[in-house]
């Protein structure tokens, strides 16, 4: 499963016996922003496994394999909306086409450096988005997830 995925960086919390019950994913093409997000998520959220990918294509491939295998999606997905290859918006459009069963307990957190009100409204028009966060990610904007 994980070994067959395109996912490069994986953190597994050894205290969690069921590594898929608290699965989280970061989709971020900036190494620095990804590093900061990983550290903050590990410190502030009860995640059993944290997967990090550098493109929406890698993330979609991974999610397709989980859906094909009848597995639920990560509990949390942190998505950088501005990605090099495929934008976060294209990811959100594709995400909406996955089965309701696969997506049912998945929360999407969109991360961006934009403070535009228009940008916020566009992101929040996607019903699957739980939260809009201006980067850098902080302990404060992880509260309540």
C-alpha positions as CSV (number, residue, x, y, z in Angstrom):
1,X,0.0,0.0,0.0
2,X,2.3,2.8,1.2
3,X,5.3,1.3,-0.5
4,X,3.4,1.3,-3.9
5,X,2.4,4.9,-3.5
6,X,4.3,7.9,-4.9
7,X,4.5,9.3,-1.4
8,X,8.1,10.2,-0.4
9,X,8.0,11.3,3.2
10,X,6.2,9.4,5.9
11,X,6.0,9.9,9.6
12,X,4.4,7.2,11.7
13,X,3.5,7.8,15.3
14,X,4.5,4.5,16.9
15,X,2.0,5.1,19.8
16,X,-0.9,4.6,17.4
17,X,-1.7,0.9,16.8
18,X,-4.0,1.7,13.9
19,X,-1.9,3.8,11.6
20,X,-4.8,4.6,9.2
21,X,-7.2,5.9,11.8
22,X,-5.4,9.2,12.1
23,X,-3.8,9.5,8.6
24,X,-3.0,13.1,7.4
25,X,-1.5,14.3,4.2
26,X,0.4,17.5,3.2
27,X,0.4,18.6,-0.5
28,X,3.1,21.3,-0.7
29,X,5.7,22.0,-3.3
30,X,7.8,24.3,-1.1
31,X,10.3,22.3,0.9
32,X,10.4,25.0,3.6
33,X,6.6,25.3,3.9
34,X,6.3,21.5,4.0
35,X,8.9,21.2,6.7
36,X,7.1,23.8,8.9
37,X,3.8,22.2,8.3
38,X,5.1,18.7,9.2
39,X,6.6,20.0,12.5
40,X,3.5,21.9,13.5
41,X,1.1,19.1,12.6
42,X,3.2,16.5,14.5
43,X,3.3,18.7,17.5
44,X,-0.3,20.0,17.6
45,X,-2.5,17.2,16.1
46,X,-3.1,13.6,17.0
47,X,-1.9,12.1,13.7
48,X,-0.8,8.5,13.5
49,X,0.7,8.8,10.1
50,X,1.7,11.9,8.1
51,X,2.3,11.7,4.4
52,X,3.9,14.5,2.5
53,X,3.9,14.9,-1.3
54,X,5.2,17.6,-3.5
55,X,2.6,17.7,-6.2
56,X,-1.2,17.3,-6.6
57,X,-0.5,14.6,-9.2
58,X,1.2,12.4,-6.6
59,X,-1.6,13.1,-4.1
60,X,-4.3,12.2,-6.7
61,X,-2.5,9.0,-7.6
62,X,-2.3,8.0,-3.9
63,X,-6.0,8.8,-3.3
64,X,-7.0,6.9,-6.4
65,X,-5.2,3.8,-5.1
66,X,-6.8,4.2,-1.7
67,X,-10.3,4.4,-3.3
68,X,-9.6,1.5,-5.6
69,X,-8.5,-0.6,-2.5
70,X,-11.7,0.4,-0.6
71,X,-9.8,2.4,1.9
72,X,-10.9,5.8,3.3
73,X,-9.0,8.9,2.6
74,X,-6.8,10.7,5.1
75,X,-8.6,12.4,8.0
76,X,-6.9,15.7,7.1
77,X,-5.4,16.9,3.8
78,X,-3.4,20.2,3.9
79,X,-3.3,21.6,0.3
80,X,-1.2,24.4,-1.0
81,X,-3.6,26.0,-3.5
82,X,-0.8,27.3,-5.8
83,X,1.2,24.4,-7.1
84,X,3.6,24.3,-10.1
85,X,2.2,21.4,-12.2
86,X,-1.5,21.1,-11.3
87,X,-3.1,23.8,-9.3
88,X,-4.8,23.2,-6.0
89,X,-8.1,24.2,-7.7
90,X,-7.7,21.4,-10.2
91,X,-7.0,19.1,-7.2
92,X,-10.2,20.3,-5.6
93,X,-12.2,19.7,-8.8
94,X,-10.9,16.1,-9.0
95,X,-11.3,15.5,-5.3
96,X,-15.1,16.2,-5.7
97,X,-15.4,13.3,-8.2
98,X,-14.2,10.6,-5.7
99,X,-16.8,8.5,-4.1
100,X,-18.7,10.0,-1.1
101,X,-17.6,6.9,0.9
102,X,-13.9,7.5,0.4
103,X,-14.3,11.3,1.2
104,X,-16.8,11.1,4.0
105,X,-14.4,11.7,7.0
106,X,-11.8,13.7,5.2
107,X,-11.3,17.4,6.0
108,X,-9.4,19.7,3.5
109,X,-7.4,22.6,4.8
110,X,-6.3,25.0,2.0
111,X,-3.0,26.8,2.6
112,X,-2.0,29.9,0.6
113,X,0.2,33.0,0.8
114,X,-2.7,35.0,-0.6
115,X,-4.7,37.3,1.7
116,X,-7.2,38.2,-1.0
117,X,-10.8,38.2,0.0
118,X,-11.7,37.0,-3.6
119,X,-9.3,34.1,-3.2
120,X,-10.8,33.1,0.2
121,X,-14.3,33.2,-1.3
122,X,-13.3,31.1,-4.3
123,X,-11.6,28.5,-2.0
124,X,-14.6,28.4,0.3
125,X,-17.0,27.8,-2.6
126,X,-15.8,24.2,-2.5
127,X,-17.9,22.3,-0.1
128,X,-15.1,19.9,0.8
129,X,-12.9,22.7,2.2
130,X,-13.0,22.8,6.0
131,X,-10.6,25.7,6.5
132,X,-8.7,28.4,4.6
133,X,-5.3,29.2,6.1
134,X,-2.8,32.0,5.2
135,X,0.7,30.6,5.2
136,X,2.9,30.0,7.1
137,X,0.9,27.4,9.0
138,X,0.8,28.1,12.7
139,X,-0.3,26.3,15.9
140,X,-3.2,28.8,16.1
141,X,-4.8,27.9,12.8
142,X,-4.6,24.2,13.6
143,X,-6.8,24.5,16.6
144,X,-10.1,22.7,16.3
145,X,-9.1,20.3,13.5
